[in-house]
Amino acid sequence: MSEPTVPDENPPAPPPAAPAPAAAPAAGIPGGGGRPPPAPPAVARRGGAALWLAVLGLLVLVGLVAWWLNQRLYATQAEIAQRLQQAQTHSIEARTIATQNVQATRDLAAKIAVLQSREQDLAAQRAALQQLVQDLAKSRDDAFLGQTAELIALAQQQAELTGTLQPLITTLQSSLQRLQRVDSPRAALVAHAVQSDLARLKAAVVPDVPVAAQRLDQLAAMIDRLQTLGSADPLEGASAPDQAASQPAAKGWRGWLSRVGGEAWRQARGLVTITRVEHPDALLASPTQDEFLRANLKLRVLNARLDLLSRNAFGFKVDMQDIERVLQTQFNPRQARTQMARALAAQIAQVDLTVQPAANLQSLLVLANLGLGSD
């Protein structure tokens, strides 16, 4: 809206009036005193016209000023109305923008809430995935360590049955190599225990159970040829060697007489046998009871062999004491086979089954503490 034109604030001034003629001195009045004479009519008309022109110019000027002020007021009102309308428009736009901003803020807050919820879901899924990975790794470690515990336990049982530590040492060495390739704290703990077991087993002195079992078999095979004290046959080694037989035979009739006399003497000595027996009950056994005695001794030897293989230290010790006692009291101590059997039984009795380095393995104890295997 264009602003209206404003009239000029300085309108053109009216032409100046003609100067009035100077009044003539009053005639007939001495000293110039008295009432002035009346002006001529033409001059009076010219003065009234000028006055009216001045009043008219003033009125025109006032009208122009009023018109200009009215135009300025109208322009100001129009500008104020325009600015108010613009302000109202801006206010409406501002309210619209504020409403849009509020709605956008609400939408953004809703999106943020959705994103936060998704973030929480992702965090929960990530935690569940990490837990699943940890459980999978733990299950894999448990399976590996459980297999290692089974191998070591089987090797321990084999070592206890066979009496040799070499299979157990080989199994521990292979298990140590496998454990060192696994990056796990529990595997490192088990590997340290396996190293301790290897160092202890390599320095241990183990009773030779297979050799002892072989000696028991030899002892059982010798029992049938041992001579009991109650045997009807002459006891071996009971008499000293014949001095006459050891001397060179004489010639002639003296030699013949000496041979006949010696043979008669040996026959006479064979009729009566004198034996020193420390246990008289051994002489009361009949030949049938001798067979039962040998069978009972064989059973004791077999029982001792079972105790040896089963690592029953107390039963093995008791059986070997009984075997040594029977060999000492029931069989001919002067017989060479009996002496060999007693020496063999003494060697077997020296085997100490209480020494069992494969019985307490630190690796199996650590695996049992981890919940794997059994101690």
C-alpha positions as a Markdown table, in Angstrom:
| # | Residue | x | y | z |
|---|---|---|---|---|
| 1 | Met | 0.0 | 0.0 | 0.0 |
| 2 | Ser | 1.6 | 3.3 | -1.2 |
| 3 | Glu | 1.8 | 6.2 | 1.2 |
| 4 | Pro | -0.4 | 9.2 | 0.1 |
| 5 | Thr | 1.2 | 12.3 | -1.2 |
| 6 | Val | 1.6 | 15.1 | 1.4 |
| 7 | Pro | 1.0 | 18.7 | 0.3 |
| 8 | Asp | 3.8 | 21.3 | 0.7 |
| 9 | Glu | 4.1 | 22.5 | 4.2 |
| 10 | Asn | 5.0 | 26.1 | 3.1 |
| 11 | Pro | 2.2 | 27.5 | 0.8 |
| 12 | Pro | 3.0 | 30.6 | -1.3 |
| 13 | Ala | 2.6 | 33.8 | 0.6 |
| 14 | Pro | 0.0 | 36.4 | -0.7 |
| 15 | Pro | 1.4 | 39.4 | -2.4 |
| 16 | Pro | 2.2 | 42.3 | -0.1 |
| 17 | Ala | -0.3 | 45.0 | 0.3 |
| 18 | Ala | 0.5 | 48.5 | -0.9 |
| 19 | Pro | 1.7 | 50.8 | 1.7 |
| 20 | Ala | -0.8 | 53.3 | 3.0 |
| 21 | Pro | -0.1 | 56.9 | 2.3 |
| 22 | Ala | 1.0 | 59.0 | 5.1 |
| 23 | Ala | -1.6 | 60.9 | 6.7 |
| 24 | Ala | -1.6 | 64.5 | 6.0 |
| 25 | Pro | -1.3 | 66.8 | 8.8 |
| 26 | Ala | -4.5 | 67.8 | 10.1 |
| 27 | Ala | -5.5 | 71.3 | 8.9 |
| 28 | Gly | -6.9 | 73.8 | 11.1 |
| 29 | Ile | -5.6 | 72.1 | 14.2 |
| 30 | Pro | -2.8 | 74.0 | 15.7 |
| 31 | Gly | 0.2 | 71.9 | 16.9 |
| 32 | Gly | -1.2 | 68.9 | 15.1 |
| 33 | Gly | -3.7 | 68.2 | 17.8 |
| 34 | Gly | -7.3 | 67.3 | 17.5 |
| 35 | Arg | -9.3 | 64.4 | 15.9 |
| 36 | Pro | -7.8 | 63.1 | 12.7 |
| 37 | Pro | -9.7 | 63.6 | 9.6 |
| 38 | Pro | -11.6 | 60.5 | 8.2 |
| 39 | Ala | -9.8 | 58.3 | 5.7 |
| 40 | Pro | -10.8 | 58.2 | 2.1 |
| 41 | Pro | -13.1 | 55.2 | 1.2 |
| 42 | Ala | -10.7 | 53.7 | -1.4 |
| 43 | Val | -8.0 | 53.3 | 1.2 |
| 44 | Ala | -10.4 | 51.7 | 3.7 |
| 45 | Arg | -11.6 | 49.2 | 1.1 |
| 46 | Arg | -8.0 | 48.2 | 0.2 |
| 47 | Gly | -7.2 | 47.6 | 3.9 |
| 48 | Gly | -10.3 | 45.4 | 4.4 |
| 49 | Ala | -9.4 | 43.4 | 1.3 |
| 50 | Ala | -5.9 | 42.7 | 2.5 |
| 51 | Leu | -7.3 | 41.6 | 5.9 |
| 52 | Trp | -9.6 | 39.2 | 4.3 |
| 53 | Leu | -6.9 | 38.0 | 2.0 |
| 54 | Ala | -4.8 | 37.3 | 5.1 |
| 55 | Val | -7.6 | 35.6 | 6.9 |
| 56 | Leu | -8.4 | 33.6 | 3.8 |
| 57 | Gly | -4.7 | 32.6 | 3.4 |
| 58 | Leu | -4.6 | 31.6 | 7.0 |
| 59 | Leu | -7.7 | 29.5 | 6.6 |
| 60 | Val | -6.3 | 27.9 | 3.5 |
| 61 | Leu | -3.1 | 27.3 | 5.3 |
| 62 | Val | -4.9 | 25.8 | 8.3 |
| 63 | Gly | -6.9 | 23.6 | 5.9 |
| 64 | Leu | -3.9 | 22.5 | 4.2 |
| 65 | Val | -2.2 | 21.7 | 7.4 |
| 66 | Ala | -5.3 | 19.8 | 8.6 |
| 67 | Trp | -5.5 | 17.9 | 5.4 |
| 68 | Trp | -1.8 | 17.1 | 5.6 |
| 69 | Leu | -2.2 | 16.0 | 9.2 |
| 70 | Asn | -5.2 | 13.9 | 8.2 |
| 71 | Gln | -3.3 | 12.3 | 5.4 |
| 72 | Arg | -0.4 | 11.6 | 7.7 |
| 73 | Leu | -2.7 | 10.2 | 10.4 |
| 74 | Tyr | -4.4 | 8.0 | 7.8 |
| 75 | Ala | -1.1 | 6.9 | 6.5 |
| 76 | Thr | 0.1 | 6.2 | 10.0 |
| 77 | Gln | -3.1 | 4.3 | 10.8 |
| 78 | Ala | -2.7 | 2.3 | 7.6 |
| 79 | Glu | 0.9 | 1.6 | 8.4 |
| 80 | Ile | 0.0 | 0.6 | 12.0 |
| 81 | Ala | -2.9 | -1.6 | 10.7 |
| 82 | Gln | -0.5 | -3.1 | 8.1 |
| 83 | Arg | 2.1 | -3.7 | 10.8 |
| 84 | Leu | -0.5 | -5.1 | 13.2 |
| 85 | Gln | -1.7 | -7.4 | 10.4 |
| 86 | Gln | 1.8 | -8.4 | 9.7 |
| 87 | Ala | 2.5 | -9.0 | 13.4 |
| 88 | Gln | -0.7 | -11.0 | 13.7 |
| 89 | Thr | 0.4 | -13.0 | 10.6 |
| 90 | His | 3.8 | -13.5 | 12.1 |
| 91 | Ser | 2.2 | -14.5 | 15.4 |
| 92 | Ile | 0.0 | -17.0 | 13.7 |
| 93 | Glu | 3.0 | -18.3 | 11.8 |
| 94 | Ala | 5.0 | -18.4 | 15.0 |
| 95 | Arg | 2.2 | -20.3 | 16.7 |
| 96 | Thr | 2.0 | -22.6 | 13.8 |
| 97 | Ile | 5.7 | -23.1 | 13.8 |
| 98 | Ala | 5.6 | -23.6 | 17.6 |
| 99 | Thr | 2.9 | -26.1 | 17.2 |
| 100 | Gln | 4.9 | -27.9 | 14.5 |
| 101 | Asn | 7.9 | -27.8 | 16.7 |
| 102 | Val | 6.0 | -29.2 | 19.6 |
| 103 | Gln | 4.6 | -32.0 | 17.4 |
| 104 | Ala | 8.1 | -32.5 | 16.0 |
| 105 | Thr | 9.5 | -32.6 | 19.5 |
| 106 | Arg | 6.9 | -35.2 | 20.5 |
| 107 | Asp | 7.6 | -37.2 | 17.4 |
| 108 | Leu | 11.3 | -37.0 | 18.1 |
| 109 | Ala | 10.8 | -38.0 | 21.7 |
| 110 | Ala | 8.7 | -41.0 | 20.5 |
| 111 | Lys | 11.4 | -41.9 | 18.1 |
| 112 | Ile | 14.1 | -41.5 | 20.8 |
| 113 | Ala | 12.0 | -43.7 | 23.1 |
| 114 | Val | 11.7 | -46.3 | 20.3 |
| 115 | Leu | 15.4 | -46.1 | 19.7 |
| 116 | Gln | 16.1 | -46.4 | 23.4 |
| 117 | Ser | 13.9 | -49.5 | 23.5 |
| 118 | Arg | 15.6 | -50.9 | 20.5 |
| 119 | Glu | 19.0 | -50.1 | 22.1 |
| 120 | Gln | 17.9 | -51.9 | 25.2 |
| 121 | Asp | 16.7 | -54.9 | 23.1 |
| 122 | Leu | 20.0 | -54.9 | 21.3 |
| 123 | Ala | 21.9 | -54.7 | 24.6 |
| 124 | Ala | 19.9 | -57.6 | 25.9 |
| 125 | Gln | 20.5 | -59.6 | 22.7 |
| 126 | Arg | 24.2 | -58.7 | 22.9 |
| 127 | Ala | 24.4 | -59.9 | 26.5 |
| 128 | Ala | 22.5 | -63.1 | 25.6 |
| 129 | Leu | 24.8 | -63.6 | 22.7 |
| 130 | Gln | 27.9 | -63.1 | 24.9 |
| 131 | Gln | 26.4 | -65.5 | 27.5 |
| 132 | Leu | 25.8 | -68.0 | 24.8 |
| 133 | Val | 29.3 | -67.7 | 23.5 |
| 134 | Gln | 30.7 | -68.1 | 27.1 |
| 135 | Asp | 28.4 | -71.1 | 27.6 |
| 136 | Leu | 29.6 | -72.6 | 24.3 |
| 137 | Ala | 33.2 | -72.0 | 25.2 |
| 138 | Lys | 32.7 | -73.4 | 28.7 |
| 139 | Ser | 30.9 | -76.4 | 27.2 |
| 140 | Arg | 33.7 | -76.9 | 24.8 |
| 141 | Asp | 36.3 | -76.6 | 27.6 |
| 142 | Asp | 34.2 | -79.0 | 29.7 |
| 143 | Ala | 34.1 | -81.6 | 26.9 |
| 144 | Phe | 37.8 | -81.3 | 26.3 |
| 145 | Leu | 38.7 | -81.4 | 30.0 |
| 146 | Gly | 36.2 | -84.2 | 30.6 |
| 147 | Gln | 37.9 | -86.3 | 27.8 |
| 148 | Thr | 41.3 | -85.5 | 29.3 |
| 149 | Ala | 40.0 | -86.7 | 32.7 |
| 150 | Glu | 38.7 | -89.9 | 31.2 |
| 151 | Leu | 42.0 | -90.6 | 29.5 |
| 152 | Ile | 44.0 | -90.0 | 32.6 |
| 153 | Ala | 41.7 | -92.1 | 34.7 |
| 154 | Leu | 41.9 | -95.0 | 32.2 |
| 155 | Ala | 45.7 | -94.8 | 32.2 |
| 156 | Gln | 45.8 | -94.8 | 36.0 |
| 157 | Gln | 43.6 | -97.9 | 36.1 |
| 158 | Gln | 45.9 | -99.6 | 33.6 |
| 159 | Ala | 49.0 | -98.6 | 35.6 |
| 160 | Glu | 47.4 | -100.0 | 38.8 |
| 161 | Leu | 46.5 | -103.3 | 37.0 |
| 162 | Thr | 49.8 | -103.8 | 35.1 |
| 163 | Gly | 52.1 | -102.4 | 37.7 |
| 164 | Thr | 54.0 | -100.2 | 35.2 |
| 165 | Leu | 53.9 | -96.5 | 35.0 |
| 166 | Gln | 55.0 | -96.1 | 31.4 |
| 167 | Pro | 51.4 | -96.0 | 29.9 |
| 168 | Leu | 50.3 | -93.5 | 32.4 |
| 169 | Ile | 53.4 | -91.3 | 31.8 |
| 170 | Thr | 52.7 | -91.4 | 28.0 |
| 171 | Thr | 49.1 | -90.4 | 28.5 |
| 172 | Leu | 50.1 | -87.5 | 30.8 |
| 173 | Gln | 52.6 | -86.3 | 28.3 |
| 174 | Ser | 50.1 | -86.3 | 25.4 |
| 175 | Ser | 47.5 | -84.7 | 27.6 |
| 176 | Leu | 50.0 | -81.9 | 28.6 |
| 177 | Gln | 50.7 | -81.2 | 24.9 |
| 178 | Arg | 46.9 | -80.9 | 24.2 |
| 179 | Leu | 46.3 | -78.7 | 27.2 |
| 180 | Gln | 49.1 | -76.3 | 26.3 |
| 181 | Arg | 47.5 | -75.6 | 22.9 |
| 182 | Val | 44.2 | -74.5 | 24.6 |
| 183 | Asp | 43.9 | -70.8 | 25.7 |
| 184 | Ser | 41.9 | -71.3 | 28.8 |
| 185 | Pro | 42.7 | -70.6 | 32.5 |
| 186 | Arg | 41.2 | -73.9 | 33.6 |
| 187 | Ala | 43.3 | -75.8 | 31.0 |
| 188 | Ala | 46.4 | -74.0 | 32.3 |
| 189 | Leu | 45.6 | -75.0 | 35.8 |
| 190 | Val | 45.2 | -78.7 | 34.8 |
| 191 | Ala | 48.4 | -78.5 | 32.7 |
| 192 | His | 50.3 | -77.3 | 35.8 |
| 193 | Ala | 48.9 | -80.3 | 37.8 |
| 194 | Val | 49.8 | -82.7 | 35.0 |
| 195 | Gln | 53.4 | -81.4 | 35.0 |
| 196 | Ser | 53.6 | -82.0 | 38.7 |
| 197 | Asp | 52.3 | -85.6 | 38.3 |
| 198 | Leu | 54.9 | -86.2 | 35.5 |
| 199 | Ala | 57.8 | -85.0 | 37.6 |
| 200 | Arg | 56.6 | -87.2 | 40.6 |
| 201 | Leu | 56.0 | -90.3 | 38.5 |
| 202 | Lys | 59.3 | -90.1 | 36.7 |
| 203 | Ala | 61.2 | -89.9 | 40.0 |
| 204 | Ala | 59.1 | -92.6 | 41.8 |
| 205 | Val | 60.3 | -96.2 | 42.5 |
| 206 | Val | 57.5 | -98.6 | 41.6 |
| 207 | Pro | 57.4 | -102.3 | 42.7 |
| 208 | Asp | 57.8 | -104.6 | 39.7 |
| 209 | Val | 54.5 | -106.4 | 39.9 |
| 210 | Pro | 54.9 | -108.4 | 36.7 |
| 211 | Val | 58.2 | -109.9 | 37.9 |
| 212 | Ala | 56.7 | -110.7 | 41.3 |
| 213 | Ala | 53.7 | -112.4 | 39.5 |
| 214 | Gln | 56.1 | -114.4 | 37.4 |
| 215 | Arg | 58.0 | -115.5 | 40.5 |
| 216 | Leu | 54.7 | -116.6 | 42.2 |
| 217 | Asp | 54.0 | -118.7 | 39.1 |
| 218 | Gln | 57.5 | -120.3 | 39.4 |
| 219 | Leu | 56.8 | -121.0 | 43.1 |
| 220 | Ala | 53.4 | -122.6 | 42.3 |
| 221 | Ala | 55.2 | -124.8 | 39.8 |
| 222 | Met | 57.8 | -125.9 | 42.3 |
| 223 | Ile | 55.3 | -127.0 | 45.0 |
| 224 | Asp | 54.6 | -130.4 | 43.4 |
| 225 | Arg | 58.3 | -131.4 | 43.7 |
| 226 | Leu | 58.8 | -130.3 | 47.3 |
| 227 | Gln | 59.2 | -133.0 | 49.9 |
| 228 | Thr | 57.1 | -132.8 | 53.0 |
| 229 | Leu | 58.4 | -133.8 | 56.4 |
| 230 | Gly | 55.8 | -136.6 | 56.6 |
| 231 | Ser | 56.8 | -138.2 | 53.4 |
| 232 | Ala | 57.4 | -142.0 | 53.4 |
| 233 | Asp | 60.4 | -141.6 | 51.2 |
| 234 | Pro | 63.8 | -141.0 | 52.8 |
| 235 | Leu | 64.3 | -137.3 | 53.4 |
| 236 | Glu | 66.8 | -135.8 | 51.0 |
| 237 | Gly | 70.0 | -134.6 | 52.7 |
| 238 | Ala | 69.1 | -136.4 | 56.0 |
| 239 | Ser | 72.3 | -138.4 | 56.3 |
| 240 | Ala | 75.9 | -137.5 | 55.6 |
| 241 | Pro | 77.6 | -139.0 | 52.6 |
| 242 | Asp | 79.1 | -142.4 | 53.1 |
| 243 | Gln | 82.8 | -142.2 | 53.8 |
| 244 | Ala | 83.4 | -145.7 | 52.6 |
| 245 | Ala | 81.9 | -145.0 | 49.3 |
| 246 | Ser | 84.0 | -141.9 | 48.9 |
| 247 | Gln | 87.2 | -143.9 | 49.6 |
| 248 | Pro | 88.9 | -145.8 | 46.8 |
| 249 | Ala | 87.9 | -149.5 | 46.7 |
| 250 | Ala | 90.6 | -151.9 | 47.9 |
| 251 | Lys | 91.8 | -154.9 | 45.8 |
| 252 | Gly | 91.4 | -158.5 | 46.6 |
| 253 | Trp | 89.3 | -160.1 | 49.2 |
| 254 | Arg | 89.5 | -157.1 | 51.4 |
| 255 | Gly | 87.9 | -155.0 | 48.8 |
| 256 | Trp | 85.2 | -157.4 | 48.2 |
| 257 | Leu | 84.6 | -157.7 | 52.0 |
| 258 | Ser | 84.5 | -153.9 | 52.3 |
| 259 | Arg | 81.9 | -153.6 | 49.5 |
| 260 | Val | 79.7 | -156.3 | 50.9 |
| 261 | Gly | 79.9 | -154.8 | 54.4 |
| 262 | Gly | 79.1 | -151.3 | 53.1 |
| 263 | Glu | 76.1 | -152.4 | 51.1 |
| 264 | Ala | 74.8 | -154.3 | 54.1 |
| 265 | Trp | 75.3 | -151.2 | 56.3 |
| 266 | Arg | 73.4 | -149.0 | 53.8 |
| 267 | Gln | 70.6 | -151.4 | 53.8 |
| 268 | Ala | 70.5 | -151.5 | 57.5 |
| 269 | Arg | 70.6 | -147.7 | 57.7 |
| 270 | Gly | 67.7 | -147.5 | 55.3 |
| 271 | Leu | 65.5 | -149.5 | 57.7 |
| 272 | Val | 65.7 | -146.8 | 60.3 |
| 273 | Thr | 65.8 | -143.1 | 59.6 |
| 274 | Ile | 66.5 | -140.5 | 62.3 |
| 275 | Thr | 65.3 | -136.9 | 61.5 |
| 276 | Arg | 65.3 | -133.8 | 63.7 |
| 277 | Val | 61.8 | -132.2 | 63.4 |
| 278 | Glu | 61.1 | -128.9 | 65.0 |
| 279 | His | 57.3 | -129.2 | 64.4 |
| 280 | Pro | 56.1 | -132.7 | 65.4 |
| 281 | Asp | 52.7 | -132.1 | 63.9 |
| 282 | Ala | 54.2 | -132.4 | 60.4 |
| 283 | Leu | 55.0 | -136.1 | 61.0 |
| 284 | Leu | 51.3 | -136.9 | 61.7 |
| 285 | Ala | 50.3 | -136.0 | 58.1 |
| 286 | Ser | 49.5 | -139.0 | 55.9 |
| 287 | Pro | 50.4 | -139.1 | 52.2 |
| 288 | Thr | 46.9 | -138.1 | 51.3 |
| 289 | Gln | 47.1 | -135.1 | 53.6 |
| 290 | Asp | 50.4 | -134.2 | 51.8 |
| 291 | Glu | 48.5 | -133.8 | 48.6 |
| 292 | Phe | 46.0 | -131.6 | 50.4 |
| 293 | Leu | 48.9 | -129.6 | 51.9 |
| 294 | Arg | 50.4 | -129.0 | 48.4 |
| 295 | Ala | 46.9 | -128.0 | 47.0 |
| 296 | Asn | 46.3 | -125.6 | 49.9 |
| 297 | Leu | 49.8 | -124.1 | 49.4 |
| 298 | Lys | 49.0 | -123.6 | 45.7 |
| 299 | Leu | 45.8 | -121.9 | 46.5 |
| 300 | Arg | 47.6 | -119.6 | 48.9 |
| 301 | Val | 50.1 | -118.8 | 46.1 |
| 302 | Leu | 47.3 | -118.0 | 43.7 |
| 303 | Asn | 45.5 | -115.9 | 46.3 |
| 304 | Ala | 48.7 | -114.0 | 46.8 |
| 305 | Arg | 49.0 | -113.5 | 43.1 |
| 306 | Leu | 45.4 | -112.1 | 43.0 |
| 307 | Asp | 46.2 | -109.8 | 45.9 |
| 308 | Leu | 49.4 | -108.7 | 44.1 |
| 309 | Leu | 47.5 | -107.8 | 40.9 |
| 310 | Ser | 44.7 | -106.1 | 42.7 |
| 311 | Arg | 47.1 | -104.1 | 44.9 |
| 312 | Asn | 45.7 | -105.6 | 48.1 |
| 313 | Ala | 48.8 | -104.9 | 50.2 |
| 314 | Phe | 47.4 | -106.3 | 53.5 |
| 315 | Gly | 46.1 | -109.5 | 51.9 |
| 316 | Phe | 49.3 | -110.0 | 50.0 |
| 317 | Lys | 51.4 | -109.6 | 53.1 |
| 318 | Val | 49.3 | -112.1 | 55.1 |
| 319 | Asp | 49.3 | -114.6 | 52.3 |
| 320 | Met | 53.1 | -114.4 | 51.9 |
| 321 | Gln | 53.6 | -114.8 | 55.6 |
| 322 | Asp | 51.4 | -118.0 | 55.5 |
| 323 | Ile | 53.4 | -119.3 | 52.5 |
| 324 | Glu | 56.7 | -118.8 | 54.2 |
| 325 | Arg | 55.4 | -120.4 | 57.4 |
| 326 | Val | 54.1 | -123.5 | 55.6 |
| 327 | Leu | 57.4 | -123.8 | 53.6 |
| 328 | Gln | 59.4 | -123.6 | 56.8 |
| 329 | Thr | 57.3 | -126.0 | 59.0 |
| 330 | Gln | 55.8 | -128.5 | 56.5 |
| 331 | Phe | 58.5 | -129.2 | 54.0 |
| 332 | Asn | 62.0 | -130.7 | 54.2 |
| 333 | Pro | 64.4 | -127.7 | 54.9 |
| 334 | Arg | 67.4 | -129.7 | 53.7 |
| 335 | Gln | 66.0 | -130.2 | 50.3 |
| 336 | Ala | 67.5 | -128.0 | 47.6 |
| 337 | Arg | 64.1 | -127.3 | 46.0 |
| 338 | Thr | 62.6 | -126.3 | 49.3 |
| 339 | Gln | 65.5 | -124.0 | 50.0 |
| 340 | Met | 65.0 | -122.4 | 46.5 |
| 341 | Ala | 61.3 | -122.1 | 47.2 |
| 342 | Arg | 61.9 | -120.4 | 50.5 |
| 343 | Ala | 64.4 | -118.0 | 49.0 |
| 344 | Leu | 61.9 | -117.2 | 46.1 |
| 345 | Ala | 59.1 | -116.6 | 48.6 |
| 346 | Ala | 61.3 | -114.3 | 50.7 |
| 347 | Gln | 62.1 | -112.2 | 47.5 |
| 348 | Ile | 58.4 | -112.0 | 46.6 |
| 349 | Ala | 57.5 | -111.0 | 50.2 |
| 350 | Gln | 59.8 | -107.9 | 49.9 |
| 351 | Val | 57.5 | -106.4 | 47.3 |
| 352 | Asp | 55.9 | -103.3 | 49.0 |
| 353 | Leu | 52.4 | -102.8 | 47.5 |
| 354 | Thr | 51.8 | -99.7 | 49.7 |
| 355 | Val | 53.9 | -97.7 | 47.4 |
| 356 | Gln | 51.4 | -96.6 | 44.7 |
| 357 | Pro | 52.6 | -93.4 | 43.0 |
| 358 | Ala | 49.7 | -93.7 | 40.4 |
| 359 | Ala | 47.0 | -93.7 | 43.1 |
| 360 | Asn | 47.0 | -90.0 | 44.0 |
| 361 | Leu | 47.2 | -87.9 | 40.8 |
| 362 | Gln | 47.1 | -84.1 | 41.3 |
| 363 | Ser | 45.6 | -83.7 | 37.8 |
| 364 | Leu | 42.6 | -85.8 | 38.6 |
| 365 | Leu | 42.1 | -84.0 | 41.9 |
| 366 | Val | 42.1 | -80.6 | 40.0 |
| 367 | Leu | 39.7 | -81.9 | 37.4 |
| 368 | Ala | 37.4 | -83.2 | 40.2 |
| 369 | Asn | 37.5 | -79.7 | 41.9 |
| 370 | Leu | 36.5 | -78.2 | 38.5 |
| 371 | Gly | 33.5 | -80.5 | 38.4 |
| 372 | Leu | 35.0 | -82.9 | 35.8 |
| 373 | Gly | 35.9 | -86.5 | 36.3 |
| 374 | Ser | 36.2 | -88.0 | 39.8 |
| 375 | Asp | 39.0 | -87.9 | 42.3 |
